[in-house]
Amino acid sequence: MPGYEEVLLKRSPIHPVWVRIFHWINAVAVIGMCLSGWQVYDASPIFGAVTFPRAITLGGWLGGALRWHFAVMWILLANLLVYLVLNVATGRLHKKLLPLDVRGIASDFVAALRGKLSHDNLDRYNAVQKLAYLVVIADLVIAVLSGLAIWKPVQLPLLQTLMGGYDNARVVHFFAMSVLVGFFVVHIVMVALVPRSLLTMIRGH
């Protein structure tokens, strides 16, 4: 017969309900921010050679895109803040993403390149996953802060200064968005390779 700890582990969800809810809200919000942000970007490109097809933008025109961007921004900001507070308060952040060391990252990265990285236990993140999630959390914070510096440069002069000025804040915002898109693409690829990870984020197990 299975031991008490094994039974308890089977009953306990890999991702609690609140984690799953915040995850999906965050996913939808990030997609909305990117699509509307690309429409805003196209109105005044930072890099002349980089523009986004109208088919993958949201808002239809600059004014509509800005309305979408600001509306979704508040959802993303509130979701991120509450998510971080709950993760810290429950100890989940430390349990799931720490400790992290360079040797572990290098070892797991090499294993991933060789296709030998195990995904049998989805309750534990490998070092590469830990690094990726910590980076994307920091990137979301940078995206929000740089976005605020662009939106309210007069009201938030210190934030604008920390970003290196208005024009530089736009560059920071663009690259923060690019990191999010890169993470999203890799995330989708990993889900395709390990379909069970999607099920755990839907049903918890």
C-alpha positions in Angstrom: 0.0 0.0 0.0 1.2 3.6 -0.7 2.6 5.5 2.2 1.0 8.6 3.8 3.3 11.0 2.0 2.7 9.4 -1.4 -1.1 9.6 -0.9 -0.8 13.2 0.3 1.3 14.1 -2.8 -1.2 12.6 -5.1 -4.0 14.6 -3.5 -2.2 17.9 -3.5 -2.4 19.7 -6.8 0.8 20.6 -8.6 -0.6 24.1 -9.2 -3.2 25.4 -6.7 -6.4 27.0 -8.1 -5.2 30.5 -7.4 -2.0 29.9 -9.3 -3.9 28.6 -12.3 -6.3 31.5 -12.3 -3.5 34.1 -12.2 -1.5 32.2 -14.8 -4.3 32.3 -17.4 -5.2 35.9 -16.6 -1.6 36.8 -17.0 -1.3 34.9 -20.3 -4.3 36.7 -21.8 -3.2 40.1 -20.5 0.3 39.7 -21.9 -1.1 38.7 -25.3 -3.4 41.7 -25.3 -0.6 44.0 -24.3 1.7 42.8 -27.0 -1.0 43.0 -29.8 -2.1 46.4 -28.9 1.4 47.5 -28.2 2.5 46.5 -31.7 -0.3 48.8 -33.1 1.0 51.7 -30.9 4.6 51.0 -32.0 3.7 51.0 -35.7 2.4 54.5 -35.3 5.9 55.7 -34.4 8.5 52.9 -34.9 11.7 53.0 -33.0 13.5 50.9 -35.5 12.6 51.7 -39.1 13.2 48.2 -40.3 10.9 46.7 -37.7 7.1 47.0 -38.0 4.3 44.6 -37.3 1.6 43.3 -39.8 -1.8 44.8 -39.1 -3.3 41.3 -38.9 -1.5 40.6 -35.6 -2.2 44.0 -34.0 -5.1 45.0 -31.8 -7.1 48.2 -31.8 -7.4 49.0 -35.5 -5.8 52.4 -35.1 -3.6 54.4 -32.7 -6.4 55.6 -30.4 -8.1 52.2 -30.3 -4.8 50.5 -29.6 -4.0 52.9 -26.7 -7.4 52.2 -25.1 -6.8 48.5 -25.3 -3.3 48.9 -24.0 -4.2 51.0 -21.0 -7.2 48.8 -20.1 -5.2 45.6 -20.2 -2.3 47.3 -18.4 -4.3 47.7 -15.2 -5.4 44.0 -15.4 -1.8 42.9 -15.9 -0.4 45.2 -13.1 -3.1 44.1 -10.6 -2.6 40.4 -11.5 1.2 40.6 -11.2 1.2 42.4 -7.9 -1.3 40.1 -6.2 0.4 37.0 -7.7 3.8 38.1 -6.4 2.4 38.9 -2.9 0.6 35.5 -2.7 3.7 33.7 -3.9 5.9 35.3 -1.3 3.4 35.0 1.5 2.7 31.3 0.9 6.4 30.6 0.4 5.7 29.1 -3.1 8.2 31.5 -4.8 11.1 30.3 -2.6 10.0 26.7 -2.8 9.6 26.6 -6.6 12.3 29.0 -7.9 15.0 28.9 -5.3 17.8 28.0 -4.7 19.5 28.6 -8.1 23.1 28.3 -8.9 25.2 28.7 -12.1 26.4 25.0 -12.0 22.8 23.7 -11.9 21.8 26.1 -14.8 24.7 25.0 -16.9 24.1 21.3 -16.3 20.4 21.4 -17.0 21.0 23.6 -20.1 23.4 21.1 -21.6 21.0 18.3 -20.7 18.2 20.2 -22.4 20.3 20.6 -25.6 21.0 16.9 -25.6 17.3 16.1 -25.1 18.1 14.3 -21.9 16.4 16.7 -19.4 13.8 14.8 -17.4 10.2 16.0 -17.1 8.9 13.1 -15.1 8.2 15.2 -11.9 6.3 18.3 -13.0 6.0 19.4 -9.3 9.7 20.4 -9.4 11.3 22.9 -11.8 14.7 22.3 -13.2 17.3 25.0 -13.0 16.7 26.3 -16.5 12.9 26.6 -15.7 13.7 28.4 -12.5 15.9 30.9 -14.3 13.4 31.4 -17.1 10.5 32.2 -14.6 12.7 34.5 -12.5 13.7 36.4 -15.7 10.2 36.7 -17.0 8.9 38.0 -13.6 11.7 40.6 -13.6 11.0 41.4 -17.3 7.3 42.0 -16.5 8.2 44.5 -13.8 10.6 46.3 -16.2 7.9 46.3 -18.9 5.4 47.9 -16.6 7.9 50.4 -15.2 9.1 51.5 -18.7 5.5 51.6 -19.9 4.6 54.0 -17.0 7.7 56.1 -17.8 6.4 56.5 -21.4 2.8 57.1 -20.4 3.5 59.6 -17.7 6.9 61.2 -18.3 6.0 64.5 -16.7 4.3 63.0 -13.6 7.0 60.4 -13.1 10.2 62.2 -13.9 12.4 60.0 -11.6 11.2 56.9 -13.3 11.9 58.4 -16.7 15.4 59.4 -15.5 16.0 55.8 -14.2 15.1 54.6 -17.7 17.5 56.9 -19.3 15.0 59.4 -20.7 11.8 59.1 -22.7 13.4 57.8 -25.9 15.4 55.2 -24.0 12.4 54.2 -22.0 10.7 53.3 -25.4 13.7 51.1 -26.3 13.6 49.4 -22.9 9.9 48.8 -23.3 10.4 47.3 -26.7 13.1 44.9 -25.6 11.1 44.0 -22.5 8.2 43.1 -24.8 10.6 41.1 -27.0 11.8 39.0 -24.1 8.1 38.3 -23.2 7.4 37.1 -26.7 10.5 35.0 -26.7 9.5 33.4 -23.4 6.0 32.8 -24.8 7.3 31.1 -27.9 9.7 28.8 -25.9 6.8 28.1 -23.4 4.5 27.0 -26.2 7.3 24.7 -27.6 7.9 23.2 -24.2 4.1 22.6 -23.8 4.1 20.8 -27.2 7.0 18.6 -26.1 5.5 17.9 -22.6 1.7 18.1 -23.1 1.0 17.0 -19.5 2.4 20.4 -18.3 -0.7 22.0 -20.0 -3.0 19.6 -18.2 -1.5 20.5 -14.8 -2.1 24.2 -15.5 -5.8 23.4 -16.4 -6.8 20.8 -13.8 -4.0 21.1 -11.3 -2.7 17.5 -11.6 
